[in-house]
Amino acid sequence: MSNENLLINKANLTDLDGILALLTTVNLPIEGVKEHLDNFLVVKDSGATMKGCIGLELYKEHALLRSAAVHPENQGQGIGKKLTKAIISLVKQFGVQKLYLITDTAERFFRKEGFAVVSRDKIPASVKESVEFTFSCAKTGVSMIKELK
């Protein structure tokens, strides 16, 4: 499938079930998605089939990038990169200075997108209160940061 047929939009309530299904498919946590749905982006094809999603949790000048997922059939097509660039553009509009994430599987991908490994004790308490930090990857995952300008 060509990426020209893909549209990235802000998620709305009608996207919630698709986001939850996609996150379940790729073994990412679904807790907290509904509460932060206003800060999610989705990518769909011209037939409105969800191909990927990405979200933010905002904490004043900090934010947590979460739920970055591309459907397994569509991985390796640049969709994740487009979603990441779009969410970074969005988070800058909120005046966020530092964007954090935690990952078990995508460290290499996010390094290519300008994120760097950060010690867990350098992450603000407000960000660590996210449900993302209470799941299995919180214990084994790599914490990362991107300084935004």
C-alpha positions in Angstrom: 0.0 0.0 0.0 1.2 3.5 -0.9 1.7 6.0 1.9 0.1 8.6 -0.3 -3.3 7.1 0.5 -2.8 7.5 4.3 -4.2 10.3 6.4 -3.1 11.3 9.9 -5.8 13.0 12.0 -6.6 13.7 15.6 -8.4 10.8 17.2 -12.0 11.1 18.2 -14.3 8.9 20.2 -15.2 6.8 17.1 -11.5 5.8 16.9 -11.3 4.5 20.4 -12.2 0.9 19.7 -9.8 0.7 16.8 -7.0 2.2 18.9 -7.6 -0.3 21.7 -7.8 -3.2 19.2 -4.5 -2.1 17.6 -2.7 -1.7 20.9 -3.9 -5.2 22.0 -2.7 -6.7 18.7 0.8 -5.3 19.3 0.8 -6.1 23.0 0.8 -2.5 24.3 -1.2 -1.4 27.4 -4.6 0.1 26.8 -5.1 1.6 30.2 -5.3 5.3 30.2 -6.0 5.6 26.4 -9.6 6.8 26.8 -8.5 9.5 29.4 -5.9 10.9 26.9 -7.8 10.3 23.7 -7.8 14.0 22.9 -4.1 13.9 22.4 -3.9 10.8 20.1 -3.3 10.8 16.4 -4.5 8.0 14.1 -3.4 7.1 10.6 -6.0 5.5 8.3 -6.1 4.5 4.6 -8.7 5.9 2.2 -11.1 3.2 3.2 -10.9 4.4 6.9 -9.0 1.3 8.0 -6.7 2.2 11.0 -3.1 1.5 10.3 -1.5 3.1 13.3 -1.8 5.4 16.3 0.3 7.4 18.7 -0.6 9.4 21.8 0.5 11.9 24.4 0.0 12.5 28.1 0.6 16.1 28.9 2.2 17.2 32.2 2.8 21.0 31.9 6.3 21.5 30.3 6.7 17.7 30.0 4.9 15.0 28.0 4.9 11.3 27.7 4.8 9.8 24.2 2.7 6.6 24.5 0.9 4.0 22.4 3.0 4.3 19.3 1.7 1.4 17.2 1.6 0.4 13.6 -0.5 -2.6 12.5 1.9 -5.6 11.9 0.8 -5.8 8.2 1.9 -2.2 7.7 5.2 -2.1 9.6 8.3 -1.1 7.7 6.4 1.3 5.4 7.4 4.6 7.2 4.1 5.0 9.0 5.7 5.0 12.5 8.1 7.7 11.4 5.3 9.9 10.0 3.2 9.4 13.2 6.2 10.3 15.4 7.0 13.5 13.4 3.3 14.5 13.6 3.0 13.9 17.3 6.3 15.9 17.9 4.8 18.8 15.9 1.6 18.6 17.9 3.4 18.5 21.3 5.4 21.6 20.4 2.2 23.5 20.1 1.5 22.8 23.8 4.8 24.4 24.9 6.3 21.1 26.0 10.1 21.2 26.5 10.8 17.6 27.1 9.2 14.5 25.6 9.7 11.2 27.4 8.8 7.6 26.5 9.4 4.1 27.8 9.9 1.2 25.4 10.7 -2.5 25.5 11.0 -3.0 21.7 11.5 0.3 19.9 14.7 1.9 21.3 16.5 1.8 18.0 13.6 3.3 16.1 13.3 6.2 18.6 17.0 6.8 18.6 16.7 7.4 14.9 14.0 10.0 15.7 16.3 12.0 18.0 15.5 10.4 21.4 18.2 9.6 23.8 18.3 7.1 26.7 17.7 8.8 30.0 18.1 7.5 33.6 14.7 6.8 35.3 15.6 9.1 38.2 15.8 12.0 35.7 12.2 11.7 34.7 9.8 14.1 36.5 7.5 12.5 39.1 4.4 13.8 37.2 5.4 11.8 34.1 6.3 8.7 36.2 2.8 8.7 37.7 1.4 7.7 34.3 -0.1 4.2 34.0 2.6 3.5 31.4 5.1 3.3 34.2 3.1 0.7 36.1 3.2 -2.0 33.4 5.9 -4.6 32.7 7.9 -2.4 30.4 8.2 0.1 33.3 10.5 -2.5 35.0 12.4 -3.7 31.9 12.0 -1.0 29.4 14.3 1.8 28.3 13.4 5.3 29.3 14.1 8.0 26.6 13.9 11.7 26.2 13.7 14.2 23.4 14.5 17.8 24.1 12.2 20.1 22.1 13.1 23.5 20.8 
